[in-house]
Amino acid sequence: MTEWVQKLQLGQATIHVINVGDSQISMADIMDVDEEDHPLYPEAFANQLRCPINNVLVQLPHATVLIDASLHMPADSPFAIPNETPPPGLLARLAELNVSPNAIDHVIFTHAHFDHINGPLKDGKPCFPNAKHYLGRADWEDVQIQDHLSQTFESPNPLEVLKEAGQLELTSGSLDIVDGVKIIATPGESKGHQMARIESDGQVLYGIGDLCHHPMEVEQPTWAAGWADKEACVSSRKILFDAALSEDALIVSTHIHGIGKLQQKKDSTITWIGQNL
């Protein structure tokens, strides 16, 4: 059974991982992997996998941050689970946690694919009126991303509304948002993909978006989705892997259930280890 909201304490930061609805993904369809390698992960390649759509709420003493702002999959999406009743959405979950939309100070979009940016508006207006929203500039300028958004959203798309409202900041490279919250560029899934690093009292968590969709991409870092830049994915994953292993960091991926850590085996293989919280 899916656990829709998970909570953990990271030093002085309270973290909630909020799943706004599961999706179904065929790894055989989306992964650019030789068919002869499919038997390495027979269940993943033979079946439709049930995958979450995670948002991360970070409550620090001095700031409240969201990593991505998503809704459940539209019923007509090929990634939607047939006849699935989605859980309460992001705003409803925040209300359950006694977090007002006005209290959100920062929203970090890991990238501009629709399932990461389809939740920051309500009735065509920004949900989080006091928040600065961060997007990788390379995604904003990418023609393919713009085509993707124009095909997905009625004009204007959420990013354009936020830009018009003066609430969208385009980022390049690394950026310290507030004390303990940093954006790190991790291109590959998209040109402007970025992850968030949260640190409190020496404890670290990474919100990695789609840097890895499935634990197989941790063990096989040269594997990637068909639309991704494989070479950039490998470089970006190395940044994450090196840092997360040295820091014993927790990791949240948008489409991997639960919270994980990385473990390096004697043969240097790196694996994803789910954490019981």
C-alpha positions in Angstrom: 0.0 0.0 0.0 1.3 3.5 -0.9 2.2 5.8 2.0 1.1 9.1 0.7 2.9 11.4 3.2 6.2 10.5 5.0 7.8 12.7 7.7 11.3 12.8 9.0 13.4 15.2 11.1 16.6 16.4 9.5 18.4 18.3 12.3 16.1 21.3 12.8 14.3 20.8 9.5 11.0 19.0 9.3 10.7 17.2 6.0 7.4 15.9 4.5 7.5 13.8 1.3 4.1 14.3 -0.3 3.0 11.9 -3.0 0.2 13.6 -4.9 -0.7 10.4 -6.8 0.9 7.3 -8.3 1.6 6.9 -12.0 2.4 3.9 -14.2 5.6 3.8 -16.1 6.9 1.2 -18.6 10.6 1.2 -18.3 10.8 -0.8 -21.5 9.2 2.2 -23.2 11.0 5.1 -21.7 14.5 3.8 -21.0 17.1 3.9 -23.8 18.6 0.5 -22.8 19.6 -2.4 -25.1 16.9 -5.1 -24.9 19.6 -7.7 -24.1 20.1 -5.9 -20.8 16.4 -6.1 -19.8 16.9 -9.4 -18.0 19.1 -7.6 -15.4 15.8 -6.1 -14.1 13.1 -8.5 -15.3 10.3 -7.2 -13.2 11.0 -3.5 -14.1 11.1 -4.2 -17.8 8.3 -6.7 -18.0 5.6 -4.8 -16.2 4.0 -1.4 -15.8 5.6 0.0 -12.6 3.6 2.0 -10.1 5.6 5.1 -9.4 4.9 8.1 -7.1 4.9 11.8 -7.9 6.7 13.2 -4.9 6.8 16.8 -3.7 9.1 17.7 -0.8 8.1 20.2 1.9 11.0 21.5 3.9 10.3 23.5 7.1 13.3 25.2 8.5 13.2 27.6 11.4 13.9 30.5 9.0 12.2 29.4 5.8 9.7 27.0 4.2 10.6 25.5 0.9 8.9 23.2 -1.7 10.8 21.0 -4.1 8.5 20.8 -7.1 4.8 21.6 -7.1 2.9 18.8 -8.8 -0.6 17.4 -9.2 -1.7 13.9 -9.9 -1.7 12.5 -13.5 -4.6 13.7 -15.7 -6.9 10.7 -16.4 -6.2 10.9 -20.1 -2.4 10.6 -19.6 -0.7 7.4 -20.7 1.0 7.5 -17.3 -2.3 7.5 -15.4 -3.4 4.4 -13.6 -6.9 3.4 -15.0 -9.8 4.0 -12.6 -7.4 5.3 -9.9 -8.8 7.7 -7.4 -6.0 10.1 -6.6 -5.2 11.1 -3.0 -5.8 14.7 -1.8 -3.7 17.2 -3.8 -0.8 19.3 -2.7 -2.8 22.2 -1.3 -5.0 19.8 0.6 -2.0 18.0 2.1 -0.5 21.4 3.1 -3.7 22.3 4.8 -3.6 19.0 6.7 -0.1 19.9 7.8 -1.3 23.3 8.9 0.9 25.0 6.3 -0.7 28.0 4.6 0.2 28.6 0.9 1.2 32.1 2.1 3.9 30.5 4.3 5.8 29.0 1.4 8.9 31.2 0.8 10.6 29.3 -2.0 9.6 26.7 -4.7 12.4 24.9 -6.5 11.4 23.3 -9.8 13.8 20.5 -10.5 12.9 20.9 -14.2 10.1 21.9 -16.5 8.5 18.6 -17.4 4.8 18.9 -16.8 4.6 16.5 -13.9 6.9 18.8 -11.8 5.3 22.2 -12.6 1.5 21.5 -13.0 0.6 22.4 -9.4 1.8 26.0 -8.7 -1.5 27.7 -9.9 -5.1 27.7 -8.7 -7.8 29.3 -10.9 -5.0 30.6 -13.1 -3.2 32.4 -10.3 -0.1 31.6 -8.3 -0.9 29.3 -5.3 2.1 30.6 -3.3 1.9 34.4 -3.6 4.9 35.1 -1.3 7.2 32.5 -2.9 10.1 32.9 -5.3 10.1 30.1 -7.8 13.4 28.8 -9.3 13.8 27.1 -12.7 16.9 26.3 -14.6 17.4 28.9 -17.3 18.4 26.3 -19.8 14.9 24.8 -19.5 13.2 28.1 -20.0 15.3 28.7 -23.2 14.9 25.2 -24.6 12.7 25.0 -27.7 11.8 21.4 -27.1 10.7 22.2 -23.5 8.6 25.1 -24.7 7.0 22.8 -27.3 6.3 20.2 -24.6 4.7 22.9 -22.4 2.6 24.3 -25.2 1.2 20.9 -26.0 0.5 20.1 -22.4 -1.0 23.3 -21.0 -3.6 25.8 -22.3 -1.8 29.1 -22.9 -0.4 30.5 -20.8 1.5 27.7 -19.0 2.3 27.9 -15.2 5.8 29.2 -15.8 4.6 32.1 -17.9 2.1 33.1 -15.3 4.8 33.0 -12.6 7.2 35.0 -14.8 4.5 37.6 -15.5 3.8 37.9 -11.8 7.5 38.5 -11.1 7.8 35.2 -9.1 10.0 33.2 -11.4 13.8 33.4 -11.1 15.9 31.6 -13.8 19.0 29.9 -12.4 22.3 28.8 -13.8 24.9 26.7 -12.0 24.6 26.5 -8.2 22.7 29.0 -6.0 22.3 29.3 -2.2 18.7 30.1 -1.6 18.8 30.5 2.2 21.0 29.1 4.9 20.9 25.3 4.5 19.2 25.3 1.1 21.2 25.1 -2.1 20.3 24.5 -5.8 22.8 22.5 -7.7 22.7 22.2 -11.5 22.4 18.5 -12.6 21.6 18.6 -16.4 20.7 15.5 -18.3 17.0 14.7 -17.8 16.6 18.2 -19.3 19.1 20.9 -20.0 18.2 22.9 -17.0 17.6 20.1 -14.5 18.7 20.9 -11.0 18.5 19.3 -7.6 18.1 20.7 -4.1 20.5 20.2 -1.2 19.1 20.6 2.3 21.4 20.7 5.3 20.6 21.2 9.0 22.8 20.4 12.0 25.2 18.5 9.8 22.5 16.2 8.3 21.9 16.3 4.5 19.0 15.5 2.2 19.0 15.8 -1.6 15.8 16.3 -3.6 16.9 15.0 -6.9 13.8 15.2 -9.1 14.3 12.9 -12.1 18.1 12.6 -11.9 17.2 8.9 -11.3 13.7 7.6 -12.0 14.4 4.1 -10.6 17.1 2.4 -8.5 18.4 0.7 -11.6 19.8 4.1 -12.7 21.8 4.2 -9.5 23.4 0.8 -10.3 23.6 1.5 -14.0 24.5 5.3 -14.2 24.9 5.2 -17.9 21.3 4.3 -18.4 18.8 7.0 -19.0 15.4 7.9 -20.5 15.2 8.1 -24.3 14.8 11.9 -24.2 17.7 12.5 -21.9 21.3 13.5 -22.6 23.1 10.3 -21.4 26.6 11.9 -21.1 25.2 14.8 -19.0 23.2 12.3 -16.8 26.4 10.4 -16.1 28.2 13.6 -15.0 25.4 14.9 -12.9 24.9 11.5 -11.2 28.6 11.5 -10.3 28.1 14.8 -8.6 25.2 13.4 -6.5 26.8 10.0 -5.8 30.1 11.5 -4.7 28.5 14.0 -2.4 25.7 11.7 -1.0 28.1 8.9 -0.2 30.6 11.3 1.6 27.8 13.0 3.5 25.7 9.9 4.3 22.9 11.9 2.8 19.2 11.0 2.5 17.7 11.2 -1.0 14.2 11.8 -2.3 13.5 11.1 -6.0 10.3 12.2 -7.6 9.4 8.7 -8.9 11.0 6.3 -6.4 8.8 5.3 -3.5 10.1 6.2 -0.1 13.4 7.8 1.0 16.8 6.3 0.2 20.5 6.4 0.8 23.3 5.3 -1.4 25.6 2.4 -0.6 28.9 1.5 -2.3 29.8 -2.2 -2.5 33.2 -3.6 -2.5 33.1 -3.9 -6.3 32.4 -0.1 -6.4 28.8 -0.7 -7.5 26.5 1.9 -6.0 23.0 0.9 -4.9 19.9 2.5 -3.6 18.9 1.4 -0.1 15.4 2.3 1.1 15.2 3.8 4.5 12.6 2.8 7.2 11.6 5.9 8.9 
